[in-house]
Amino acid sequence: MNEQKILGGASAGYKFEFKKEGVYLTIYPNVDGERLFELSDMRQILRECKVLDYDVGVLSRTMREANGRPQKIAEPVEISAEELNAIENGEPPIEQEEAYARLIVEMPRDKMHATIRYDTREGAKLPTKEMVLTALADAGVVYGIDEEAIDVGIRSLSAFTVATGDLPVNGENAYIDRKFNLGVQGKPVVDEYDKVDYKDLNLFVLAKENQTLAIRIPQTKGTPGKNVLGEVVPAQNGRPCPMPEGKNTKVVGEHRLIAACNGQIVDKGNRISVDPRLEIKGSIGVSTGDVEFDGTISIRGNVDYGFTVKATGDIEIKGSVNGGVVEGRNVYISGGVTGADKAKIIAERDVRTAFAENAFIEAGNDVYISDIALHSQIRAGKRLIMEQKHGQIVGGHCVAGEFVGVKVIGNSAYVVTKVSVGVDPNLQREYQELKKTYKESRRRLTHITQTLNTLSKLDINKLPRERVESINALTRSQFPLAGQIKRDEKRILEIESLLTEMKNGKIKVADTIYPGVRLSVNNLLKSIQSEYKRCTISLNEDGEVEVGPY
């Protein structure tokens, strides 16, 4: 560049000076006060002089002030004297090849994508695809290059994403897949007809022994990624988690948790347990619904009228049973049992209660009543013990397989009271039911045999297919029925033998037995006509019911 290049002058009204320090513009004052040219005229001259980056604000102010003083409007620009002369004389500018826009490759810190941006300060010609690829190579971008994006990007000077890496995929953490739903707790059961059972409130989620409670889904490995520089981006592997093994649960294999016993599922988040004992802090009623549990139940309150409690283990009731039904292995009731002939207590082994009024009590072994049994039906497979407090039976019918020990039977009003001993009521009931089903099975087998005998006279080849299939089904049905009859016969003989062996039934009365009492010892009856004190009722050597000393 020469020392100084000038375009225009005082006669032209403007002057551009191209110095080493920059481009200066002078606007001379107009004597007549008229504007000789517009801002657009100056900008056109600047474009012809290849001055593209200038301060428009300074240019506008310089033209407005027109004070004849030079003002710097741009940084130095390379231009020849010949070019300036051509511009001043209005000649076509000397043709020069337009400069390409400069390519800038930008990448974020993670180098997961690359963006092309254009710098047009030195030129605005669109680059070629090869130029873009070269710029990428110079920047080290070798992976994830999108050539279709390049084809589109080189058509304009807009920035565009030219390469994209692959993000790493972290592994999934291990987790516990629970095979039960505690979310149903407290919600009434809805049947298939959308009928709501408010006596089944799902208060307890139960598990059977060996039931699968949870499955551990193992963690997975991560998949590494790659950035646009071709560098591997590591991924995190999933984290493991421990099995939530709690009380009465065990791990099978590596990933399955099962119940070690029947009971209630207790989920503490990091521990899943099975509690074979269910504790109910209040009463069994409208707030709980019916309760059925595989294990032991402890009830701090009562069992209200119309509600049922069933358990495979023991049932302990701190209050009373008021018209409810209770079934368990052993049943212990701190209060009593009442309920207008609706209360029912059934135990596989023993029943213990303070009193019974208008109740039904049945135990496979013993029944213990500490106070009074009033107008109740009591059946004990072995013993009925009422030797504490009043220890009195009034009304109803009490039956025991081996022994009845009470203080008082009947009362001074001579209320009819029945007491039987020497026959297991459970065996009696089973015997009666077996005899009934045995008789029905024999009748059915006889009918099948007679029918098949009649059909055997027919030519089966001439019968319809449906008829033949019916005959075959009838033939097959006789075999399991005959097997059931043999098993029933064997059990009937066993029960008859057991009933025959029950010869030593006794009733011991520690205080008084009143008239109106009807006793049965080994199925032999005796009505009490007068009052007895401290006595034992049993069979004598002649096989008669005898009232003897206590």
Stockholm file with secondary structure:
# STOCKHOLM 1.0

chainA/1-550         MNEQKILGGASAGYKFEFKKEGVYLTIYPNVDGERLFELSDMRQILRECKVLDYDVGVLSRTMREANGRPQKIAEPVEISAEELNAIENGEPPIEQEEAYARLIVEMPRDKMHATIRYDTREGAKLPTKEMVLTALADAGVVYGIDEEAIDVGIRSLSAFTVATGDLPVNGENAYIDRKFNLGVQGKPVVDEYDKVDYKDLNLFVLAKENQTLAIRIPQTKGTPGKNVLGEVVPAQNGRPCPMPEGKNTKVVGEHRLIAACNGQIVDKGNRISVDPRLEIKGSIGVSTGDVEFDGTISIRGNVDYGFTVKATGDIEIKGSVNGGVVEGRNVYISGGVTGADKAKIIAERDVRTAFAENAFIEAGNDVYISDIALHSQIRAGKRLIMEQKHGQIVGGHCVAGEFVGVKVIGNSAYVVTKVSVGVDPNLQREYQELKKTYKESRRRLTHITQTLNTLSKLDINKLPRERVESINALTRSQFPLAGQIKRDEKRILEIESLLTEMKNGKIKVADTIYPGVRLSVNNLLKSIQSEYKRCTISLNEDGEVEVGPY
#=GR chainA/1-550 SS CCSCEEEEETTTTEEEEECSSCEEEEECCCTTCCCCSCHHHHHHHHHHTTCCSBCHHHHHHHHHHCCSCCEEEECCCCCCHHHHHHHHTTCCCCCCCCCBCEEEEECCTTCCEEEEEEECSSCCBCCCHHHHHHHHHHHTCCSSBCHHHHHHHTTSSSCEEEEECBCCBCCCCCEEEESSCGGGTTCCEECTTCCEETTBCCCCCEECTTCEEEEEECCCCCBCEECTTSCEECCCCCCCCCCCBCTTEEEETTTEEEESSSEEEEECSSCEEEESEEEESSCBSTTTBCEEESSEEEESSCBCTTCEEEESSCEEESSCEESCEEEESSEEESSCEEEEEEEEEEESSCEEESCEEEEEEEESSEEEESSEEESCEEEESSEEEECSTTCEEESSEEEESSEEEEEEESCTTCCCEEEEESSCHHHHHHHHHHHHHHHHHHHHHHHHHHHHHHHTTSCGGGSCHHHHHHHHHHHHHHHHHHHHHHHHHHHHHHHHHHHHHCCCCEEEEEEEECTTEEEEETTEEEECCSCEEEEEEEECTTSCEEEEEC
#=GC SS_cons         CCSCEEEEETTTTEEEEECSSCEEEEECCCTTCCCCSCHHHHHHHHHHTTCCSBCHHHHHHHHHHCCSCCEEEECCCCCCHHHHHHHHTTCCCCCCCCCBCEEEEECCTTCCEEEEEEECSSCCBCCCHHHHHHHHHHHTCCSSBCHHHHHHHTTSSSCEEEEECBCCBCCCCCEEEESSCGGGTTCCEECTTCCEETTBCCCCCEECTTCEEEEEECCCCCBCEECTTSCEECCCCCCCCCCCBCTTEEEETTTEEEESSSEEEEECSSCEEEESEEEESSCBSTTTBCEEESSEEEESSCBCTTCEEEESSCEEESSCEESCEEEESSEEESSCEEEEEEEEEEESSCEEESCEEEEEEEESSEEEESSEEESCEEEESSEEEECSTTCEEESSEEEESSEEEEEEESCTTCCCEEEEESSCHHHHHHHHHHHHHHHHHHHHHHHHHHHHHHHTTSCGGGSCHHHHHHHHHHHHHHHHHHHHHHHHHHHHHHHHHHHHHCCCCEEEEEEEECTTEEEEETTEEEECCSCEEEEEEEECTTSCEEEEEC
//
